Amino acid sequence: MWIFYVMGGLFGIAFAAGLLHDPRRFRNAVLLGLTVVCLALGVLGEAARLDPAVFDRFVFAVLALPVLTVLVLAGFLLANGVTMLRREGHRPANLLSLLAGVGCLLVLALLVLAQYSQDQLTATLAIVSLLIAGYIAFLFCSYLAYAVVYGRLAARPGVGFIIVLGSGLIRGKVPPLLAARLDRAVAVWREERSAGRSPVLVVSGGQGPDEPVPESHAMADHLLAQAIPPDQILREDRSRTTDENIRFSKALIVERDPTARCVVVTNNFHAFRAALAARRAGLDGQVLGAPTARYYWPSATIREFVAILAGYPLINLTMATLLIAFGVAVGIE
């Protein structure tokens, strides 16, 4: 199984090179995932050298562990989905963890049905669903692992601007989720000030249909209450999406100093997607994440993952088509 170790090493080198060159790329997450998969296959291949009795138990554990993991994960997602609906309301975005849990159970149920029904159509559907689920699971696990890596990267000191991304108001006030972003930005601002620099805080967020004021105005008021000087706050009040947050904030920064570096502050679950948006916009800045309530994190992470996948429609559609074609070909044999 040396070939898997070689492939894992090559993917690992490519991952390290990508991380050093530009950590704000999703392909870094994929390369990290491929590295782990190849090394894991190499380790599994070594199991063939075990005693036959031990090898049988090992194979049973390898086959049973994914099923048990999916069942536990499904239960967690269902419970979190109920919590989200109770605490955050019945908006479509709050249904994601619940739907993900149901999806996990449906895939397992289809596999069991295919095993006992011996029906070709059911078996084909089970194979296709397993392949698609495996592809999504690989990307999701890769995304999770790399998001942790990216979140631990420290921003270089010496920035001219600190962009804080908006996230919506509640009755015109800054909610805890947004307050965490602002507090993290203030901490960075104070660190820069203590080093003798004077960065400007850029609060970014327009006015939603249910908001009495633009998000950036409420964010600015929150900063003023923390004794931030008014001349150190710049308001971007037109944006409605993350991409617009980045683009419009960049335009304000370029007007003042085209050569300045910045940091972007958001919540930890949103940091990597914001980094992808910053790279696309050509913004020279690292993204920092603020803490998020534990119950909110699973659903928000799934939402971010779906948004990232939607940003690569061609490659994902191609992969899904190939997997479906392969699954159908295997199923009809």
Contacts in CASP RR format, 6 or more apart in sequence:
PFRMAT RR
TARGET T0000
AUTHOR 0000-0000-0000
METHOD contacts of the structure
MODEL  1
MWIFYVMGGLFGIAFAAGLLHDPRRFRNAVLLGLTVVCLALGVLGEAARL
DPAVFDRFVFAVLALPVLTVLVLAGFLLANGVTMLRREGHRPANLLSLLA
GVGCLLVLALLVLAQYSQDQLTATLAIVSLLIAGYIAFLFCSYLAYAVVY
GRLAARPGVGFIIVLGSGLIRGKVPPLLAARLDRAVAVWREERSAGRSPV
LVVSGGQGPDEPVPESHAMADHLLAQAIPPDQILREDRSRTTDENIRFSK
ALIVERDPTARCVVVTNNFHAFRAALAARRAGLDGQVLGAPTARYYWPSA
TIREFVAILAGYPLINLTMATLLIAFGVAVGIE
1 41 0 8 1.000
1 42 0 8 1.000
1 44 0 8 1.000
1 45 0 8 1.000
1 46 0 8 1.000
4 38 0 8 1.000
4 39 0 8 1.000
4 41 0 8 1.000
4 42 0 8 1.000
4 45 0 8 1.000
5 38 0 8 1.000
5 39 0 8 1.000
5 42 0 8 1.000
7 34 0 8 1.000
7 38 0 8 1.000
8 34 0 8 1.000
8 35 0 8 1.000
8 38 0 8 1.000
8 39 0 8 1.000
9 35 0 8 1.000
9 38 0 8 1.000
9 39 0 8 1.000
11 31 0 8 1.000
11 33 0 8 1.000
11 34 0 8 1.000
11 35 0 8 1.000
11 38 0 8 1.000
12 31 0 8 1.000
12 32 0 8 1.000
12 35 0 8 1.000
14 31 0 8 1.000
15 28 0 8 1.000
15 31 0 8 1.000
15 32 0 8 1.000
15 35 0 8 1.000
18 25 0 8 1.000
18 27 0 8 1.000
18 28 0 8 1.000
18 31 0 8 1.000
19 28 0 8 1.000
19 149 0 8 1.000
22 279 0 8 1.000
23 150 0 8 1.000
23 153 0 8 1.000
23 275 0 8 1.000
24 150 0 8 1.000
24 275 0 8 1.000
24 276 0 8 1.000
24 278 0 8 1.000
24 279 0 8 1.000
24 287 0 8 1.000
25 276 0 8 1.000
25 279 0 8 1.000
26 143 0 8 1.000
26 276 0 8 1.000
26 308 0 8 1.000
26 312 0 8 1.000
28 146 0 8 1.000
29 139 0 8 1.000
29 142 0 8 1.000
29 143 0 8 1.000
29 145 0 8 1.000
29 146 0 8 1.000
29 147 0 8 1.000
29 272 0 8 1.000
30 139 0 8 1.000
30 142 0 8 1.000
32 142 0 8 1.000
32 145 0 8 1.000
32 146 0 8 1.000
32 149 0 8 1.000
33 138 0 8 1.000
33 141 0 8 1.000
33 142 0 8 1.000
33 145 0 8 1.000
33 146 0 8 1.000
34 142 0 8 1.000
36 145 0 8 1.000
37 138 0 8 1.000
44 62 0 8 1.000
47 55 0 8 1.000
47 58 0 8 1.000
47 59 0 8 1.000
48 55 0 8 1.000
50 58 0 8 1.000
67 108 0 8 1.000
70 104 0 8 1.000
70 107 0 8 1.000
70 108 0 8 1.000
71 104 0 8 1.000
71 108 0 8 1.000
73 101 0 8 1.000
73 104 0 8 1.000
74 101 0 8 1.000
74 102 0 8 1.000
74 103 0 8 1.000
74 104 0 8 1.000
74 105 0 8 1.000
74 108 0 8 1.000
75 101 0 8 1.000
76 298 0 8 1.000
77 97 0 8 1.000
77 98 0 8 1.000
77 100 0 8 1.000
77 101 0 8 1.000
77 104 0 8 1.000
77 298 0 8 1.000
78 97 0 8 1.000
78 98 0 8 1.000
78 101 0 8 1.000
78 102 0 8 1.000
80 97 0 8 1.000
80 98 0 8 1.000
80 295 0 8 1.000
80 298 0 8 1.000
80 299 0 8 1.000
81 94 0 8 1.000
81 95 0 8 1.000
81 97 0 8 1.000
81 98 0 8 1.000
81 298 0 8 1.000
81 299 0 8 1.000
82 98 0 8 1.000
83 295 0 8 1.000
84 94 0 8 1.000
84 95 0 8 1.000
84 97 0 8 1.000
84 98 0 8 1.000
84 295 0 8 1.000
84 296 0 8 1.000
84 299 0 8 1.000
85 94 0 8 1.000
85 95 0 8 1.000
85 98 0 8 1.000
87 295 0 8 1.000
88 94 0 8 1.000
88 296 0 8 1.000
93 299 0 8 1.000
93 303 0 8 1.000
94 299 0 8 1.000
96 299 0 8 1.000
96 302 0 8 1.000
96 303 0 8 1.000
96 306 0 8 1.000
97 298 0 8 1.000
97 299 0 8 1.000
97 302 0 8 1.000
100 302 0 8 1.000
106 129 0 8 1.000
107 129 0 8 1.000
107 130 0 8 1.000
107 133 0 8 1.000
110 122 0 8 1.000
110 125 0 8 1.000
110 126 0 8 1.000
110 129 0 8 1.000
111 126 0 8 1.000
111 129 0 8 1.000
111 130 0 8 1.000
113 122 0 8 1.000
113 126 0 8 1.000
114 122 0 8 1.000
114 123 0 8 1.000
114 125 0 8 1.000
114 126 0 8 1.000
114 127 0 8 1.000
120 331 0 8 1.000
120 332 0 8 1.000
123 331 0 8 1.000
124 327 0 8 1.000
124 328 0 8 1.000
124 330 0 8 1.000
124 331 0 8 1.000
124 332 0 8 1.000
127 327 0 8 1.000
127 330 0 8 1.000
127 331 0 8 1.000
128 323 0 8 1.000
128 324 0 8 1.000
128 327 0 8 1.000
128 328 0 8 1.000
131 323 0 8 1.000
131 324 0 8 1.000
131 326 0 8 1.000
131 327 0 8 1.000
132 320 0 8 1.000
132 323 0 8 1.000
132 324 0 8 1.000
135 319 0 8 1.000
135 320 0 8 1.000
135 323 0 8 1.000
139 305 0 8 1.000
139 309 0 8 1.000
140 305 0 8 1.000
143 272 0 8 1.000
143 305 0 8 1.000
143 308 0 8 1.000
144 301 0 8 1.000
146 272 0 8 1.000
147 269 0 8 1.000
147 271 0 8 1.000
147 272 0 8 1.000
147 301 0 8 1.000
150 271 0 8 1.000
150 272 0 8 1.000
150 275 0 8 1.000
150 287 0 8 1.000
151 268 0 8 1.000
151 271 0 8 1.000
151 272 0 8 1.000
151 288 0 8 1.000
151 289 0 8 1.000
153 286 0 8 1.000
155 188 0 8 1.000
155 263 0 8 1.000
155 285 0 8 1.000
155 286 0 8 1.000
155 288 0 8 1.000
156 261 0 8 1.000
156 286 0 8 1.000
157 191 0 8 1.000
157 192 0 8 1.000
157 195 0 8 1.000
157 197 0 8 1.000
158 192 0 8 1.000
158 195 0 8 1.000
158 197 0 8 1.000
158 199 0 8 1.000
158 261 0 8 1.000
159 188 0 8 1.000
159 192 0 8 1.000
159 197 0 8 1.000
159 199 0 8 1.000
159 260 0 8 1.000
159 261 0 8 1.000
159 262 0 8 1.000
159 263 0 8 1.000
159 285 0 8 1.000
160 192 0 8 1.000
160 197 0 8 1.000
160 198 0 8 1.000
160 199 0 8 1.000
160 200 0 8 1.000
160 257 0 8 1.000
160 260 0 8 1.000
160 261 0 8 1.000
160 262 0 8 1.000
161 199 0 8 1.000
161 200 0 8 1.000
161 201 0 8 1.000
161 202 0 8 1.000
161 234 0 8 1.000
161 249 0 8 1.000
161 253 0 8 1.000
161 256 0 8 1.000
161 257 0 8 1.000
161 260 0 8 1.000
161 261 0 8 1.000
161 262 0 8 1.000
161 263 0 8 1.000
162 185 0 8 1.000
162 188 0 8 1.000
162 189 0 8 1.000
162 192 0 8 1.000
162 199 0 8 1.000
162 200 0 8 1.000
162 201 0 8 1.000
162 202 0 8 1.000
162 262 0 8 1.000
162 263 0 8 1.000
162 265 0 8 1.000
163 202 0 8 1.000
163 204 0 8 1.000
163 245 0 8 1.000
163 246 0 8 1.000
163 249 0 8 1.000
163 253 0 8 1.000
163 262 0 8 1.000
163 263 0 8 1.000
163 264 0 8 1.000
163 265 0 8 1.000
164 181 0 8 1.000
164 182 0 8 1.000
164 185 0 8 1.000
164 201 0 8 1.000
164 202 0 8 1.000
164 203 0 8 1.000
164 204 0 8 1.000
164 219 0 8 1.000
164 264 0 8 1.000
164 265 0 8 1.000
164 266 0 8 1.000
165 181 0 8 1.000
165 204 0 8 1.000
165 205 0 8 1.000
165 242 0 8 1.000
165 245 0 8 1.000
165 246 0 8 1.000
165 264 0 8 1.000
165 265 0 8 1.000
165 266 0 8 1.000
165 270 0 8 1.000
165 274 0 8 1.000
166 178 0 8 1.000
166 181 0 8 1.000
166 203 0 8 1.000
166 204 0 8 1.000
166 205 0 8 1.000
166 215 0 8 1.000
166 216 0 8 1.000
166 219 0 8 1.000
166 245 0 8 1.000
166 266 0 8 1.000
167 175 0 8 1.000
167 177 0 8 1.000
167 178 0 8 1.000
167 181 0 8 1.000
167 215 0 8 1.000
167 266 0 8 1.000
167 267 0 8 1.000
167 270 0 8 1.000
168 175 0 8 1.000
168 178 0 8 1.000
168 205 0 8 1.000
168 208 0 8 1.000
168 211 0 8 1.000
168 215 0 8 1.000
169 175 0 8 1.000
169 178 0 8 1.000
169 211 0 8 1.000
169 213 0 8 1.000
169 215 0 8 1.000
169 218 0 8 1.000
172 211 0 8 1.000
172 212 0 8 1.000
172 213 0 8 1.000
172 218 0 8 1.000
173 218 0 8 1.000
174 182 0 8 1.000
174 218 0 8 1.000
174 219 0 8 1.000
174 221 0 8 1.000
174 222 0 8 1.000
176 293 0 8 1.000
177 267 0 8 1.000
177 292 0 8 1.000
177 293 0 8 1.000
177 296 0 8 1.000
178 215 0 8 1.000
178 219 0 8 1.000
178 222 0 8 1.000
179 222 0 8 1.000
180 267 0 8 1.000
180 290 0 8 1.000
180 291 0 8 1.000
180 292 0 8 1.000
181 265 0 8 1.000
181 266 0 8 1.000
181 267 0 8 1.000
181 289 0 8 1.000
181 290 0 8 1.000
182 203 0 8 1.000
182 219 0 8 1.000
182 222 0 8 1.000
182 223 0 8 1.000
182 226 0 8 1.000
182 265 0 8 1.000
183 290 0 8 1.000
184 265 0 8 1.000
184 288 0 8 1.000
184 289 0 8 1.000
184 290 0 8 1.000
185 201 0 8 1.000
185 265 0 8 1.000
186 201 0 8 1.000
186 223 0 8 1.000
186 226 0 8 1.000
186 228 0 8 1.000
188 199 0 8 1.000
188 263 0 8 1.000
188 265 0 8 1.000
188 288 0 8 1.000
189 199 0 8 1.000
189 201 0 8 1.000
189 228 0 8 1.000
189 232 0 8 1.000
192 198 0 8 1.000
192 199 0 8 1.000
193 199 0 8 1.000
198 232 0 8 1.000
199 232 0 8 1.000
200 232 0 8 1.000
200 233 0 8 1.000
200 234 0 8 1.000
200 256 0 8 1.000
201 223 0 8 1.000
201 228 0 8 1.000
201 232 0 8 1.000
201 233 0 8 1.000
201 234 0 8 1.000
202 234 0 8 1.000
202 235 0 8 1.000
202 236 0 8 1.000
202 249 0 8 1.000
202 252 0 8 1.000
202 253 0 8 1.000
202 262 0 8 1.000
203 215 0 8 1.000
203 216 0 8 1.000
203 219 0 8 1.000
203 220 0 8 1.000
203 223 0 8 1.000
203 233 0 8 1.000
203 234 0 8 1.000
203 235 0 8 1.000
203 236 0 8 1.000
204 215 0 8 1.000
204 216 0 8 1.000
204 236 0 8 1.000
204 239 0 8 1.000
204 245 0 8 1.000
204 248 0 8 1.000
204 249 0 8 1.000
205 214 0 8 1.000
205 215 0 8 1.000
205 216 0 8 1.000
205 219 0 8 1.000
205 236 0 8 1.000
205 237 0 8 1.000
205 238 0 8 1.000
205 239 0 8 1.000
205 240 0 8 1.000
205 245 0 8 1.000
206 214 0 8 1.000
206 215 0 8 1.000
206 216 0 8 1.000
206 236 0 8 1.000
206 237 0 8 1.000
206 238 0 8 1.000
206 239 0 8 1.000
206 240 0 8 1.000
207 213 0 8 1.000
207 214 0 8 1.000
207 215 0 8 1.000
207 237 0 8 1.000
208 214 0 8 1.000
208 215 0 8 1.000
208 240 0 8 1.000
214 235 0 8 1.000
214 237 0 8 1.000
215 237 0 8 1.000
216 235 0 8 1.000
216 236 0 8 1.000
216 237 0 8 1.000
217 235 0 8 1.000
217 237 0 8 1.000
220 233 0 8 1.000
220 235 0 8 1.000
223 233 0 8 1.000
224 230 0 8 1.000
224 233 0 8 1.000
234 252 0 8 1.000
234 256 0 8 1.000
236 245 0 8 1.000
236 248 0 8 1.000
236 249 0 8 1.000
236 252 0 8 1.000
238 244 0 8 1.000
238 248 0 8 1.000
239 245 0 8 1.000
239 247 0 8 1.000
239 248 0 8 1.000
239 249 0 8 1.000
242 270 0 8 1.000
242 273 0 8 1.000
242 274 0 8 1.000
242 277 0 8 1.000
243 277 0 8 1.000
243 280 0 8 1.000
243 281 0 8 1.000
245 274 0 8 1.000
245 277 0 8 1.000
246 264 0 8 1.000
246 274 0 8 1.000
246 277 0 8 1.000
246 278 0 8 1.000
246 280 0 8 1.000
246 281 0 8 1.000
246 283 0 8 1.000
247 281 0 8 1.000
249 283 0 8 1.000
250 281 0 8 1.000
250 282 0 8 1.000
250 283 0 8 1.000
253 260 0 8 1.000
253 262 0 8 1.000
261 284 0 8 1.000
261 285 0 8 1.000
262 283 0 8 1.000
262 284 0 8 1.000
262 285 0 8 1.000
263 285 0 8 1.000
263 286 0 8 1.000
263 287 0 8 1.000
263 288 0 8 1.000
264 274 0 8 1.000
264 275 0 8 1.000
264 278 0 8 1.000
264 283 0 8 1.000
264 285 0 8 1.000
264 286 0 8 1.000
264 287 0 8 1.000
264 288 0 8 1.000
265 287 0 8 1.000
265 288 0 8 1.000
265 289 0 8 1.000
265 290 0 8 1.000
266 274 0 8 1.000
266 287 0 8 1.000
266 288 0 8 1.000
266 289 0 8 1.000
266 290 0 8 1.000
267 289 0 8 1.000
267 290 0 8 1.000
267 291 0 8 1.000
267 292 0 8 1.000
267 300 0 8 1.000
268 289 0 8 1.000
268 290 0 8 1.000
268 291 0 8 1.000
268 292 0 8 1.000
268 297 0 8 1.000
269 292 0 8 1.000
269 296 0 8 1.000
269 297 0 8 1.000
269 300 0 8 1.000
269 301 0 8 1.000
269 304 0 8 1.000
270 289 0 8 1.000
270 300 0 8 1.000
270 304 0 8 1.000
271 287 0 8 1.000
271 288 0 8 1.000
271 289 0 8 1.000
272 287 0 8 1.000
272 304 0 8 1.000
272 308 0 8 1.000
273 304 0 8 1.000
273 307 0 8 1.000
273 308 0 8 1.000
274 287 0 8 1.000
275 286 0 8 1.000
275 287 0 8 1.000
276 308 0 8 1.000
278 285 0 8 1.000
278 287 0 8 1.000
292 300 0 8 1.000
309 316 0 8 1.000
END
